[in-house]
């Protein structure tokens, strides 16, 4: 079997959405809980980006961590643990000619870090 055999029951759009969802789930569960400070936020953003770009079909990633929330949550030791509320991420997946943008951001109304298909 080859890669295409596993996904022959999906359209290219569905496969791009699948890859985006898998990547977002991996990212969320891999990095939430990571120690972070205002001083290390940039390097963690870059590490998340480089890690997720390794995933199949991912062609672009934008990672922004909420430094105000990181600072607010940091204790006397000068750091805190990364939470879903601190994440603002967009990733783009592409299968053949179909491109999908998947996002995660904290929704104040839902009080939840929601993952969704933007485009």
N, C-alpha and C positions, 0 to 999 in steps of 0.2 A: 504494500500500500504506500501511496505517497500522501503528502499533505492535503492535496485537493480532495482525495477520497474521504477524508474525515469531515469535510465541510460541504460536500456536494448537495446537501439538503438545505443550504442557506444561500440567500442572495448575497452579492458582494456587500450591500448595505448592511444586511443582518450580520455578516461576518465582521465588518468594521465596528459595529456596535458591540458585538460579542468581545472582540479584542480590547475595545475601550473599557468595557465593564470589568473584564478580568484584570486589566492593568490597574484600574482605579481601586478595585478590591485589594489587590496585592499591595499597592502603595499604602493604602489606609492602614491595613493590618500589620504591615512591616514597620512603618515609621511612627505611628501613634504610640506614645510612651517613651520616645527617644528624649534623652536629656537635651535641653536647648536653653540658650540665653540670648539676649539681644546681640551679644558679641559673636555668637556662633550661628545665628540665624542664616546668614548668607551662605556659609559653607554647607549647612544642612539643606538649604534650597537647592544648591548645586548638586549635592549627593543624591537627593531625591530625583532630580531631573536626569542625571546621568544613569541612574539605576533603571528608571522607567523607560528611557530611550532604548534599552536593551531588549524590551519586550517586542514580540513579533507585531508588525504592522504599525507600531507607534512611530510617527514621523516628526512630532513636535511636542514639547512640554513646556508649560509656563507654571512656575511654582512661586507663590508669595505667602510668606508666613506673617501673621499679624503681630508685629513687634510691640505694639501697645499692649496687647493682651499678654504677650510673653513677659513683658516688663511688669505688668500688674500682678501676674501670677507667680513671679519669681520670689523665692523666699530669701532668708538671710544668707543662704549659700550662693545666691546670685544666679540661680537657674530654676527651671521648672521642667515638667514633662510635657511634650507636645501633645495637644488634644485636637480633636476634630474641629473645634471652634476656631482654631488658629490657622486652618488650611484654606487657601484659595488656589485651586489648581485647574488648569485646562490642559487637556491632552488631545492630540489629533491623531487619528488612525486612518490608514488608507489601505483599501483592498482594491486592486486594479484601478478603476476610475472613480470609486466611491470614497469620499472623505467625510469623516464624522468627527465632531468636537464633543468630548465628554468632559464634564466639569464636576468639581466638588467645591461647595462653599457653605458657610454657616448661614442658615436662615433663621433670623430672629423670631419671626412669627411662629415657625414650627419648633424653635429651640432645638435644632437638629442640624448636623452637618450633612446636607443632602447631596447625593450624586445624581446627575441627570444628563441627558443628551441635549446639548445646546443647539446643535445644527446638524 
